[in-house]
Amino acid sequence: MLKRRQPTIGFRKGKRAEVISEELQPEPTVPMLRDLRTYLHDNKVKYVVVTHSPAYTAQELAEIQHVPGRQLAKVVMVTVADRPAMVVLPATHVVDLERLTAVTGQPVELMNADDFEPLFPGCERGAEPPFGQLWGLDIWVDTSLADSAEIVFNAGSFREAIHMAYQDYIRLAEPRIATFAKHQ
């Protein structure tokens, strides 16, 4: 869907920059980004959306965004006592299932992507933003993510990322915070 007019800035010989045409620009490539922007705006959160070339892993995204992997919040889907849950940790870490089981007091298993894809309409599989409450999911955040004042995460697409303050994320997501990840 084309909605916004975006000016094209050009230079004419001997003159300053000027608008030389206006083109219709597409809406965000994934509907989730529009909904997430609305959610963040409604909650008065400052954030930046960055469009980039596709990045399919958390480490690739950190590299493209020029941030350390410890600042990039990746989502891993698990089941806790057979209920889907979202765990959020730095790109430099992996989930320690034994620790997470001890923390939750319930059996924990990794989810298969085919099983969790239907939970996130409007998102590309594997690019879910770390706001599980938007889908009625429990969220667990590893304590190591708090080492960064700002976090970066996929915005429902492998081509859009959001930068925002860690404290704003915690305030909005209201996750359970625990130590359950280990450095890769």
N, C-alpha and C positions, 0 to 999 in steps of 0.2 A: 504494500500500500504506500503510495507516494503522498506525502503530506506537507513537508516543510520546504520552503524556498531557501536555497543557499546561494549567496552571491559568489560568483567567480571573480576573483581579483586578478587583474592583469596589469601589465605595464605597457604604455604606448611610448614610443620614442620621444625622449625629451620631456615627459610628463611624469607626475607622481602616480602612485598606484590608484586605480579606479575600478569600479564595478563595470565589467564588460559584458556580463550576462548573468542571468539568474536561472538556476536549474532546480527542478524538483529533486529532493533528496529522500531516500527511502527511510521508513521508520526503522527502529532497531531490528536486526535480523531475526531475533527470537522474541516472541511476545512476552516472555518472562522478564526481560530487561525493562520493558515499559512498566510492568506491574511492580517490579523491584524499585525502580526510580520513584514511582508514586508512593510506595511504602516508606522509602527513606525520606522523601520530601515531606510527607504527612507527619513524620516523626522528627522533623527538623534536624536531620543529620546532614552534615557536610560530607560530600563524597566527590570522587572524580571517576568518570567512565572513560576507559581508554580502549579504542578499537585498534586491533593489531592483526598481524598475519596469524593463521591458525596455530594454536599450541595445544597439543593433545595430552601432555603430561604436566604435572605440577612443576617439575624442574624446568621444562621448556618455557612455561609461562613466566616463571621467575626470571629466567634469562631474558626473555623478550621485554619484560616490564622493568628490567634493570634493578631488581631488588634481590636481596639475599633470600635463599630458599627458606630460611627460618621465619621470614616475614610473609610468605605466601601460605594462605590457609587453604588446605585441600580437604575435600569431603570424602569420607569413606563410609559406605553404607554397611550396617551390620544388623543382625537381629539380636535383641536382648529378650530372653524368654519368649522366643518366637514372634516378637513384635519388631517391625522395622524401626531403626533408630539411626540418627546421623551422628557420626563422630568427626570432629574437626581438629586438625593437627597441622603442624608446619610441613612443608614439602620435603624437608630434610629428615623426617621421621616416618616410622611405620607403627601401626597399631600392634601393641603387645596384647594378644587376646587373653592370655592368662591374667595379666594385670587388670584388664578391663572387666573380666569376669569377677575378679576379687573386688573391684570398685563397685560394680553394679549389684553384686550378690546374686546374679542370675547367669544362666548359661548364655554365652555370646558366640556368634558365628558370623563370618563374613557373608555378605549377600552377593549373589550372582547378578551381574548387570541386567540380564534379561528379566530378573525378578523385580528389580527396583525401578526400571525404566517407566512402567506405567504410573508410578507414584508421582512423577514430575512432568505433567503435561506442559508443553511450552518450553521445555529445556532439552538441549542436546544431551544424549546419554553420556554421563561422566563429567558434565559441566555444571552440575547443580550448585547454586549458591548456598552458603552455609546457614540458611534461615529455615531450618526444619519446621519451626512452628507455623510457617505459612502453609504447610501441608499436614499439620497435626502430628508431627513427629517429635519425639524427644531428641534433645541435642546434648552431646557430651563434648566439651572442649578440653584439650590437653593443656596443662599449666604452662608448658614450654612456649605456647603461642603468645603468652603475656609478655614475653621478652621484647616484643616489638610494639612501639607506640602506634604504628600504622600497619594494617594488614591489607593484603591484596587477594582477591579471589575471583573465580569465574562468575560471570553474571548470567548463567544459563546458556552460554555459548562458548565455543572454543575461539571466538574472535572478539570477545568483549570481556574486559576485566573491570572490577571496581576497586578503588583505593579508598579506604576510610579508616578512621581512628579505631583502634582496638577497643577502647572504652565505650565508644558508641555502639560497636557491634555487640559487646557484652550486655549493654543496657537494653538493646532491642531484642536480641535473640533469647535472653534469659536462660542460658544453658547451664547444665551442671558442669562444674569445673573440677577436674581431677587429673592425676598423673597416670597415664595409661599408654603412652607412646615411648618408643625408644629411637635413638638416633640411628640412621642407616649406616 
